[in-house]
Structures are given as structure tokens and as C-alpha cells.
């Protein structure tokens, strides 16, 4: 590793030409993220005036947020280009626990709602 | 061990190549971020539960965070009327600043992979500036939330009110004044016609005898509505703000090391990648906080 005599082999290097390509990707992704955020803010400001049902607005927000999160993790955090083993060991445990939490919130929320209406 | 087995040196893993293809530090950073993401997921899930549970009387963020710096004292600019009530605008600006600092961070990582020390210094500098502006903006928003409005609100004491035939307890419920004269108090419930139920005259005088006036928010009282809203706001944005602050500190340490040429000597800028991962994670969490706290 870093303290051994051998050169450190996990550091990523790239050439000037590859750097140019990477920078183009970074800036493209910036415009995508900015566009999604602008849509979210715009929708947040106008949905009441346009009379859209909040349920659809909420779902749109959640989908846009997940898209944004995917772009940040996959491209800025470079997870898409890591080895599949690393990708899975991060994504799979997180998804399992996150989905479990969401399931708990929905079932418990419904139950609490039901109990409150009962009394 | 009581016995030892002969190990075929050709089949045994010598500990040479990592199956993950990344260095130890980066791998540990990923594990840390995954566990930290779960903490934030837990907070937001708890927020969602209570938001749904008290959906009738929950204050929406667009009615709470309506300030924008620099326009409080301006009524007209170039002949255009300036509205002081600006929902979402300030938090949208904060989101933009954090996305921008994420871009400068990934540009610093890219420069490091080309061993371009000058560019790494430049982009890390802008990342730190962006992080400081974001933390400052959060402090400004906290200040406004804690101080509240001059008009304030009224927290009701023990009592009951008839909401469309259902008897609701009023203790701890926040009523908003309909206007500056404080003659009509709007309760958070709506009647069958979709209008807020109000208290005025004798009913208001009775309610005011056992309640209290509230300005701003803290952990137990919240001018804008349910106190749990304030608790979650302080806790979630506070926890995120702590992450941003420690991210700025880490970035600054690495920034000094880059200037001193530590990574030039080491032959790689992987340390910049590691703090970069952390910084992107801070941005990632904000993406979710922005949606679930401010938009929904």
C-alpha cells in the first residue's frame, strides 16, 4: 500500500485527452442537474396556481429527486465506473434497509391513522 | 489451533489485488457514506411519518421560509414592485450553490488525475468558498426561523373546538392572526367550505386567557405550526449543516496539503478523490432534504 516500496496501484490517472472528455461530461451533468432543480423549483412555485393535484406534484418531485441522486452517485461519485462488486456492496445493503424503512413508515402511518380515526 | 493444514500457495489469495479495485481509504469512505446515508434515510422517514400523521395541522415550508436577503427594506426597484414574500427562492439559491461546489469538487478530482496541481488548487479553493457560503446561508435561515415574525402567533391552552362535528383538543395548537389588528385568530383546521375555522370576539378572549403569544421557533414552541416541524427542521438541517461544516474543514486540510505538494510527492491525488466523495455525498443528502423538507 502507500507505505510499501511498491508504487501505489489503485490511484487513477488519465491523460490530457481523456481529461478533456471527462470535463465535458462534468459540465453536461451540471446542466442536467441545474435543469432538474429549476423544474422542481418552478413546479413548486406554480402548481397551486395551475390547479394541479398535489399527489401528482409530489410524485414528480420524488421521481426528479431520484434521477438527480442517480446522476450524482453514478457520475460525480464515479460509482458507475467502479467494479460491479464495489457497486453492489454499496447499493444492495442500502436499498434493502431503505426499502424496509419506507415499508415501515407506510404501514405504521396507515395503522396510526386508523387508530386515531377509531377513537 | 490444534492442527494446521497445508495451503496450496498457488490457490491461496496472497493479499495482492483488492477485489474492489480501489484503495483501502476509498473503500472505507464508501462504507462510511453508505451507513451515513442510512442515518439520513432514517431521519427523513421519521419526518415523513409525522408529517403525514399531522398533515391537517402541519406547517408547509413555503409558508415558513419566505425571506430573501437584501430585499426586506426595498419596496420598489427600477419601477418594479418587490414582493417580500418569496417562498422557495432562497433555498433554491442555496441548492444551486451546493450543486456548483459539487461541480468544482469533481473538477478538482479530474485535475488531480492529470497531476495538474495548479488546477486542483483552483477548484478546491472554489469548493471551499461554496461550502462556506452554504453554511452561512443556513445560519441566516436558522436566525430567521428562530426569531420569527413581529406579528407572531398564538398557542392555545386547554380547550376543545368543533371541527365539522369532530371535537379536537386545542392544547398546543397554533393559531395564526388573520391580520395585524389581532382581532381574528385562524385555527389550522378547515371547515366544510374549505375555509379556516376562526376564533373572534368572546371565544377569542376566552382562548387568550389560557394560551400564550409565540414569536419564532425553538424545540418546544413553534410560531408557524406544530413544534415537531421545528424539531425536525433543527435536527435534519442541523445534522446536514454539521456535515457541510466538517466537509469544509476536511477540504481545507487537503487544500493545504495540495499547496504544500504532499500529493505531488506521493505520485497521486487519491486523497482529493476521498474528500470529493464525502463532498458529493453532502450534496446528495441536500438533494433529498430539499425535496422532502421544502418541496413536499
HADDOCK unambig.tbl for C-alpha pairs under 7 A between the chains (distance, minus, plus):
assign (segid A and resid 10 and name CA) (segid B and resid 21 and name CA) 6.72 0.50 0.50
assign (segid A and resid 10 and name CA) (segid B and resid 22 and name CA) 5.36 0.50 0.50
assign (segid A and resid 10 and name CA) (segid B and resid 23 and name CA) 5.43 0.50 0.50
assign (segid A and resid 11 and name CA) (segid B and resid 268 and name CA) 6.11 0.50 0.50
assign (segid A and resid 11 and name CA) (segid B and resid 270 and name CA) 5.88 0.50 0.50
assign (segid A and resid 12 and name CA) (segid B and resid 113 and name CA) 6.01 0.50 0.50
assign (segid A and resid 13 and name CA) (segid B and resid 113 and name CA) 4.44 0.50 0.50
assign (segid A and resid 13 and name CA) (segid B and resid 114 and name CA) 6.05 0.50 0.50
assign (segid A and resid 14 and name CA) (segid B and resid 113 and name CA) 5.70 0.50 0.50
assign (segid A and resid 14 and name CA) (segid B and resid 114 and name CA) 5.62 0.50 0.50
assign (segid A and resid 15 and name CA) (segid B and resid 114 and name CA) 6.09 0.50 0.50
assign (segid A and resid 16 and name CA) (segid B and resid 114 and name CA) 6.70 0.50 0.50
assign (segid A and resid 19 and name CA) (segid B and resid 110 and name CA) 6.71 0.50 0.50
assign (segid A and resid 23 and name CA) (segid B and resid 107 and name CA) 6.99 0.50 0.50
assign (segid A and resid 30 and name CA) (segid B and resid 103 and name CA) 6.73 0.50 0.50
assign (segid A and resid 41 and name CA) (segid B and resid 88 and name CA) 6.86 0.50 0.50
assign (segid A and resid 41 and name CA) (segid B and resid 92 and name CA) 6.72 0.50 0.50
assign (segid A and resid 44 and name CA) (segid B and resid 295 and name CA) 6.19 0.50 0.50
assign (segid A and resid 58 and name CA) (segid B and resid 296 and name CA) 6.09 0.50 0.50
assign (segid A and resid 61 and name CA) (segid B and resid 291 and name CA) 6.63 0.50 0.50
assign (segid A and resid 65 and name CA) (segid B and resid 287 and name CA) 6.64 0.50 0.50
assign (segid A and resid 65 and name CA) (segid B and resid 288 and name CA) 6.67 0.50 0.50
assign (segid A and resid 65 and name CA) (segid B and resid 291 and name CA) 6.90 0.50 0.50
assign (segid A and resid 69 and name CA) (segid B and resid 284 and name CA) 6.12 0.50 0.50
assign (segid A and resid 72 and name CA) (segid B and resid 284 and name CA) 6.85 0.50 0.50
assign (segid A and resid 76 and name CA) (segid B and resid 106 and name CA) 6.23 0.50 0.50
assign (segid A and resid 77 and name CA) (segid B and resid 277 and name CA) 5.75 0.50 0.50
assign (segid A and resid 77 and name CA) (segid B and resid 280 and name CA) 6.63 0.50 0.50
assign (segid A and resid 83 and name CA) (segid B and resid 20 and name CA) 6.10 0.50 0.50
assign (segid A and resid 83 and name CA) (segid B and resid 21 and name CA) 6.51 0.50 0.50
assign (segid A and resid 85 and name CA) (segid B and resid 20 and name CA) 6.12 0.50 0.50
assign (segid A and resid 86 and name CA) (segid B and resid 20 and name CA) 5.29 0.50 0.50
assign (segid A and resid 90 and name CA) (segid B and resid 31 and name CA) 6.92 0.50 0.50
assign (segid A and resid 90 and name CA) (segid B and resid 34 and name CA) 6.29 0.50 0.50
assign (segid A and resid 94 and name CA) (segid B and resid 34 and name CA) 6.50 0.50 0.50
assign (segid A and resid 94 and name CA) (segid B and resid 38 and name CA) 6.83 0.50 0.50
assign (segid A and resid 98 and name CA) (segid B and resid 38 and name CA) 6.96 0.50 0.50
assign (segid A and resid 98 and name CA) (segid B and resid 41 and name CA) 6.66 0.50 0.50
assign (segid A and resid 101 and name CA) (segid B and resid 45 and name CA) 6.86 0.50 0.50
assign (segid A and resid 102 and name CA) (segid B and resid 45 and name CA) 6.72 0.50 0.50
assign (segid A and resid 105 and name CA) (segid B and resid 45 and name CA) 6.50 0.50 0.50
assign (segid A and resid 105 and name CA) (segid B and resid 49 and name CA) 5.80 0.50 0.50
assign (segid A and resid 109 and name CA) (segid B and resid 49 and name CA) 5.97 0.50 0.50
assign (segid A and resid 109 and name CA) (segid B and resid 53 and name CA) 6.70 0.50 0.50
assign (segid A and resid 113 and name CA) (segid B and resid 53 and name CA) 6.68 0.50 0.50
